Amino acid sequence: MLQKLSLILLVGLLPIRYLAHDPPGDRSNADTDGPHVFYKGDKIIVRSIERVDTTCKANAELFFDKKAVTLTCRVPEIGDVFSFPLKKNLKVEKHQWNLPDKMLVISDVEGNFEAMKRMLLMGGVINAEFKWVFGEGHVVMVGDFFDRGLNVTECLWLVYKLETEAEAAGGKVHFILGNHEVMNLSGYTEYVRKKYLENARIMGLEYHNLFDAETELGRWLRTKNAIERIGPYVFCHGGISPELAASNMNLSDINQVSRNYLGVPFENITDADAQLVFHSRIGIFWFRGAVRRDLTQAQVDAILRYAGAEHMVVGHTLVTDITLLYEKRIVAIDQFHEENVRNGKLTALFIDKGEMFVLDTHNRKRPLASGMLAKP
């Protein structure tokens, strides 16, 4: 059995291809992007890409004090702008929280700033100026904000900005890592749009430099968890597999292993626990078995006992509507955001005093019900 599992772990760490919801053809080019904050000794270098007529140029500003830095993000496609300061310091997130009165949960934004903005507005999280107005509420973002879309940087910075504002108001933003965060930090660029590769080149950098440990976004991402429990809910991107639940790791261990190996190319991971956490089929970032209904009810119950939770909320595997599975114990929330934006039918999971609802663009809440599973 150990030999079989070792073989599974070895094979599962090899890079795999995705077929679900990829762009039909990437015709993107260099375009407005940034800011990107780099540290070099006592220097803080803020770089950005600006479009001037039909060409793009790189800008750079030099600072020596974080307090002097105000960053501005622009989304010219929809005319949005927001500004914010650098955080004074970064801290590793804890993995266990009490249940707040209200909680908005979204996942798999994948660089779609318009979808993210609309979901935050309809949840009452932000106002039109992108300021936190959710009070002591919590927002949970269940991974995959990288790749496929053309506003990845702006999405990440908005999360970063709202974190600070939420904590000042007694609320919280939980940003949980998905497989695309892990892939980007580990050097896999198969799903990175050409825009970002060209932008890095214009700045005189390699793409991986934009999120390495000498950047603000890179350092910030390295403080994040792979799994968190909030009241009776456990949140992770792919899901907890039976193999992971049978391991000797608890939730804290999973997060520590994730941080220890974040940025390491998958084929270079030799530690057995890390191989399991990063496994491309049964690891925490990649597991699809629960949403694909590959498990028994007994297996799901055992997984949730292991997690100390009543419900597990996951993204990663597409569904046509927010879906309850396995006697309402699994909640699948990864949806077709781009299509739903076009059709004006965005929805998000809203947890109000512990009860689960689907929130729509008209701020209407309806009880959760089983939905149709999208083809994998």
C-alpha positions, 0 to 999 in steps of 0.5 A, a space after each residue: 500500500 505504501 509503495 502504491 501511494 508513493 507511486 501515486 504521489 510521484 505521478 501526481 506531482 508532474 505538471 498536468 494540463 487543464 481543459 476547463 474554461 481556458 481562453 479559446 485563444 490568447 490574443 492579449 498583448 502588453 497593456 496597462 498593469 501594476 503597480 508591482 512593488 519590489 524590494 532591493 536592500 533598503 530600496 522600494 521600487 514601484 514599477 508599472 506599465 502604462 499604455 501611451 497611444 498604441 505602445 506600452 512603456 514601463 515606469 519606475 519610482 524609487 522610495 526608501 520609506 513604506 509610509 511614503 508609498 501610495 499605490 494606485 490601480 487602474 482598470 481602464 477597460 471599465 474606468 475604475 481606479 482605487 488607491 491604497 497604502 502599503 501594509 506596515 507589516 505582513 503576518 501569517 494568517 491563523 487558520 481557525 476563526 469564530 463564525 461572524 454574523 455575515 459572510 460572503 464567499 467567492 472563488 475562481 475570479 481568475 483575473 475577472 475584475 468586473 465579476 469580482 467588483 460586482 459580487 463585492 457590491 451585491 454583497 454589500 462589502 464595498 461601495 462605489 469607491 471600493 471602500 470596505 462597508 461590510 463592518 464586522 462581516 467576513 469575506 472568504 476568497 477560495 482561491 484561483 485569482 490568477 490566470 485566464 483573465 486580464 486584470 489579475 494584478 488589480 484583483 490581488 491588490 483589491 483583496 490586499 487593500 480590503 484586508 487592511 480596511 476590514 481589520 480596521 472595522 473589526 471584519 476580515 478578508 480570508 484569501 485562501 490559496 488555489 492551484 493557480 496561485 500555487 502554479 504561478 509561484 512555482 514557475 508554471 506559466 501555461 495559463 498566464 496570459 501573454 499580456 503579463 509575460 510581455 509586461 514583465 519583459 518590458 520591465 526588464 524582468 522574468 514573469 516569476 520575478 513579479 511574485 517572488 519573495 522580494 516583492 510585496 505581492 509575493 510576500 503577502 501571498 506567502 502568508 496565506 493558508 491552504 485551508 481555514 475553518 470558520 465556525 462550522 465551515 471549512 474552506 479550501 480550494 479543491 477539497 480534502 480527499 480521503 487520503 489527506 484526511 487519513 494522513 497524520 497532518 491536521 489543518 495547521 500542519 497542511 498550512 505549514 507544509 503549504 507555506 514551506 513548499 510554496 514556490 518550489 517546482 512540483 517535481 522538486 518536492 520530495 517530502 512525503 507530506 508535501 507531496 500529498 498536499 501538492 498532489 495534482 489529484 488528491 492534494 488540497 489545491 486540486 481534489 475534485 472528487 467531492 464535487 464530481 460525486 466520486 465519494 460515498 456519504 460515509 467518506 464525506 462524513 469522515 472527511 468533515 470529522 477530520 476537519 472538525 466541521 459540518 460543511 466544506 466549501 470548495 471552488 475549483 470544479 465548475 458548477 452551473 449554480 452554487 450547489 449542495 451535495 452529500 446531504 448539504 455537507 459539501 458546498 460547490 461555488 466555482 461558477 462561469 463568472 465571465 458568462 454570468 457577467 454577460 448575462 447579468 446572472 452573477 451569484 455568490 454564497 452568503 452565510 447569514 447567522 450560520 444559514 446558507 443563501 445564494 445572493 444574486 445581482 439584485 441583492 436577493 437571497 434564496 435558500 440553497 438547492 441542488 444544481 446541475 454539475 458542469 461537465 469536467 
